[in-house]
Amino acid sequence: MYEWIIIGGGIHGCTIATSLLKSGKVKKEEILIIDPHFGPLERWKERTKRIQMPFLRSPSVHHIDVSPFSLDKYAKKMNYDNPFYGYYDRPSLGLFNQHATSVFKEACLQGSWCQAKVKQMKKQGPFWEIETEDHRIYYTRNSVIAIGNNELHYPPWATELNNGYHIFDAELNMDNIKPPFLIVGGGITAVHTAIGLSRRFPGEVTLMSRHPFRVHNFDSDPGWLGPKYLDAYSQVKNYDVRRKMIHQARHRGSIPSELYSRLHHLKKQGKLSIVQNEIQTVSSESNELMTKESTVYRPATVLFATGFERALTNQRWLLQLIAKEELTCANCGYPIVEESLEWCPHLFVMGPLAELEIGPASRNIIGARKATERIMKSTRFKS
């Protein structure tokens, strides 16, 4: 029997787990993290390494530890070279990951890790029963669902290609891909990928975006982290309106200014081509791609940096849980929860599942911190 079971071992799941453990109110044997990967943040590390992201988009106070200045203190303690970038002190990826590993070790997080996939979750009296696909069954008083939708998004014409891969496809081996490349996408993932590949294969990378580059320092205005916008947001009781506000507030497919400058510098050097266009037709036999203006591309490899599906994750166990427990959802399919992020008694959500309550920043690192604060203040935790 556990006091807390957290489903999901990414940024969000690890942030709440760290706070629970470091609070001193939950013992390490009373908490379990269920995740299909070997260890904490494994998927995060795989993806950020694959696109060769040097610095995070978030500032230094956004991390998985409890104290806001923990990352800054760690960098000074370790005498870390070039730890931060720019006005907002954005941490290097290496520093962020190294700090996270240190925090996990301090909190003994690995001892609470369970590598497995959830098969079923249901209420059994006052407890939650969670069964994994390897037929193990766990019971807990409280549970936190900290998962997102990892279903990859492709443009409609992608299915006609024989040489196309999503950049976050787990089966993709970046060491085996061959130039020339066509990278489809205009957001931060596409740009990092293009910059990284142009270093390895200068002059053999084309970045194709449907729209002009959207330059913003953050995913959404920092006003969404505090009362400037959230006070008015919390007063809105219509969840269709809240969904519209989230959509309008997010700078989806945007990039920070220094990446925009870097792109055009590489373009001037002839190491990278940038095209604002869209593929209209595909020849599956020759792998030729034609734009609306009849420009033809014959890349050896097409990489889709087109993100993930926006809809609620389609994991069967979650859909069954919603139906069986009659959990309340908005028209968009996402949970309607209490201010404490409680979906029903003793069941909490984080990340995308909490965004109708947390707002546009819910999916980000700061969203994990905001959600953790709310859960830690909840009456369920105090009891």
N, C-alpha and C positions, 0 to 999 in steps of 0.2 A: 504494500500500500504506500502510495506517495502523497505528499501534500500538493505538489505541483508537477504536472507533465506538460512540457512545451513541445508542440508539433512544429518542427522547422528549426534548423540550426544555422540559418544565415544571419545577417546583420541584426534583424529584429529579434529572432529567437535568442541569440547570444546576448543581446543587450539586456533583455528582461531576466534571463538566467543569471547573468553576472550580478545584477542588482539584487535579485533574490538571495543569492549566495553571500554577497558581501554585506548585506543588511544585518546578518547575524541572527535573523529571525527564522531562517530556513536552513536546515543542515543539508550537507551534500548528499546524504543518503535519502533525503526526503524529496529530491527533485530529479526528474528524468527529462532528457532532451531526445526526441525521436526524429531522426533525419536519415535519408538514404545514403549519405556520404560518409566517408571515413572519419572526418573530424570537423570541428567548427570552421565555418566560412570557406569550406573547400570549393563550393561552386563559385563563390565570389572571387576567390584567388585564381581559379582556372580562367574565368572570363576576363578579368582585368589583365592577367598576364597575356592572354591570347591577343588582345587588341593593343598590347604594349602601352598601357596608360601610365605615364610617368607620375602624374600628380592627380589627386582627387579634385573633384569640383567643389566639394564642401570645405568650409573653413576648419581650422585646427580644433575648435571646441566641439566639433561633431565627430564623435567616436563611440566606442562601445562601453567605456568605463563610466563610473558614477560621477566623479569630479569633472567639471567642465575643462579644467586645465591639466588634466592627467596626461594628455598627449604631449603638451608643451613641456611639462616637467620631465617626461620620459626622454624626449629629444635632448634636453640639456644634460640629463644624467648620463646618457649614452654618448654624448659628444657627437651626435649624428651629423654627418656632412650634408649640407644643402637640404635641411629637413622640410622647409616650407617655401612656397612660391607665391609671389604677388602680394597685393594689398591685404587680402583676406587670410594670409598665412595658410594657404591650402597645403596639406601635408603630402609628402611623397608617398607613393603606394607602398614602397618598401618600409618606410617608417610606420605607416598606419598598420600594416600587417604584423610587423615585429612587435609593436605596442599591443596589438590585440592578443597575440600569442602570450605575451608577458602577463596581461590581465587574466587570460584564461587559466594560466598556470597558477597565478596568485589565488584565483577563486576556486581552483580544483575542478574546473568545468569538465575536463576530459573524463573524470571519474563518474560523471552523471550522463555520459553519452551513450546512446543506443542507436547503432547503425541499422536501420530498418525502414520499411515503408508501411504506412498505416493502411490497414485493410478495412477496418470497421471501428466506429465509435458510437457508443450508446450509453444511455443512462441506466444505472443499476442501483435503485434505491437512492441514497444520498451521494453516491459516487459515480464517476465516469469510468466506463470499461473501454479500454482501447486495445484492439487486437491488431497485430502486425501481420504482414504477409508470410512471415516465417512461423506463424501460429503461436506466437507468444502473446500472452494476455496480461495487461497491466491495469491497476486500479488507482484512481487518484481522486482527491477531494476537489482540486481545482485544475483547470486546463487552460492553456493559451494556444490558440491557433495562429501561427506566425508564418504563413505561406503566401506565395504569390502565384500568378499564372505564368508558368514557364513554357507554355505552348508557343512555339516560334511562329512569327508572322511572315508570310511571303506575299509578294505581288501575284496576281492571278496567273500571269504568264510563266511563272517559275516552274510549274509542273511539266512544261514542254522541254525543259533543258536537260541535257545529260551531264553537263559540267558545272552545275550550280549548287552552291552550298550556303547554308546560313552560317554566319560567323560564329554563332553560339551552338551549332550542332555538335553534340558530344563526340560524334564519330569523325569529325573533321580533324585531320592532322596537318597543321600549318607548315610542317617541315617538308611535306610531300607535294604541296600545291605548286603549279607551274605558271609562269608568266606567258603572255601578258594578262593583266587582271582588269576586270571591270567590277568596281565596288558600287553597289546600289544602295543609296541612302544618303541623307543629308544631316544627320544628327551627330552627336558626340562619338558614338560607337563607330560610325562610318569614317569619321575624320581621323580618329586615332588609328584605325586600321589602315587607312590610306597613307598616313604619315609613316607608320611603321614599315609597311611594305615598300614604300618609295625609297627607304634607306637600303633595303636589301636588293631591290630591283629598280634602280633609278631609270625613269623614262618608260617604264612598262606598266604604269598604274594609271587607270582612269577612274575618277570619282564622279558618279552620275547622281544628281539630286533632282527631284521633281520641282523644287522650289528654291528661291534664293536662300542663302544661308541666313538663319535666324540667330542673331548674335545677342546672347544674354549671359550674364555672369552666372546665374543660378537657374534651376529648373522652374522656379516661381519667385515672385517678389518676396524679399525677406519680411515684408509686412504681414505675410501669412503665418509667420511664426509667433506672432503676439497679438495683442488687442487691436492693433491698427485695422486689421481686416477680420480677424476671427470673432470679435465681439458681434459685428453685424452678421457674420456667417452663422453663429450659434443661435441667433434670433430667428433664422429662417427655419420653419417647421416643414416646409414642402421639400421632400427629398429629390424630386425632379429638378427643382430650382437649385438645390445644393449641387447636384451632379453637373448642371450647366455652369455653375460658378467655378467648380473644380476644373472643368474642361477649358473655360476661358482663362483661368489663372495659370494653368500649366504652360510653360514654354516648351511644348513637345517638339522634339527634333531640333533642338537649339544647341549652340556651341558657345563657349566663352571666347572673349575677344582675342586672347593670345593664340588660340588654335586657328582662328580665322586668319590672323596675320601669318602664322606658320604655313598654312595652306598656300597662301598667295606667294610667299617667299619661295616655296618649293616649285610652284608653277613657273615663276620667273626663271628659276634655275633649270627648267626643263625636266625636272625629276618627276613631275606629277601633272596630269591633265585633269581639268575640272570642266564638267559639262552640266548645264542645266537643261535637262530633257527627260523624256520618259520612253521606255520601250513600248512599242505597239504590237509588233509581230515577231515571232520566233520561228526559226526553222530547226526542228528537232534533229533532222538528218545532218545538217552542216553546222549546227550550233551558231548560226548567224542571227544577230539581233538587229532589228530595224526600228528606228525612232519614227515619230510622227512626220518628221521632215525627210524621211527616207535615208537618213544616215545609217550606214551599216557598220556594226562592230563584230569582230571575230575574236573574242578573248579566249584564251585557253582555259581560264577559270573565272567564273562569276561568283562573287561573294555578296550575299545579302546581309546588310546591316540594317535590317528593317524592324527590329524590336520584337515585341511579344504581343499576343492577342490582348485586347483590352477587356474582354468579357471576364466574368468570374471564372476562376479555375474550374475545370470540369472533372476534377478528381471525384471518382464515384463515391468514396466514403463520405466526402463532405456533402455532396448532393443528397445522399441517403440520410445523413444526419439532419439536414435542413428539413427534409420531408417528415421524418419520424418525430422529431422534437417540435415541429411546427415553428421553426425559428423565423423571425420576422425579417423580410428583405424588402428593399425598395424595388421600384419597377426596373431599375438597371441590374437587379440581381444581387446587389451587394448588401451586407448586413445593416440593419437598423439597430443600433446598440445604445446603451446608456452612456452617460458622460464618462463613467468609469471604464468604458469599452466592454462592459459585460453584455453578452448577447442573450444569455439566459443565466439563471443562478449558477455561479461557479464556472462559467465558460466565458473566456475573454478572447478578443481578437487584436491583431496588430497588422501593420503593413497595409497593403491594398484593402484588406478586409475592414480596416478601421477608417478609411478615408472619408466616409460620409460624416464622421464625427471629428476626426483630426483635421481634415481639410487637405488642400493640394500637396502639402509636404509629407503626407502620411507614408509614402513609399520610400522616402529618402532616409538617410542616417539620422537626421534631426527628427524625423517622424518616429523612428524607433525610440529615441530618447523621450519624446513627448508622450508616446504611448506608455512607456515604462513608468513615467511619473504618475500617470493616471491610475495605472493598475496598482502601483505601490501605495497609492493613497486610498484605494478602495476599502470599503468596510469588510470585504471578503478577506483581504490580506490581513487586516488588523485583527480579525477574529481568529 
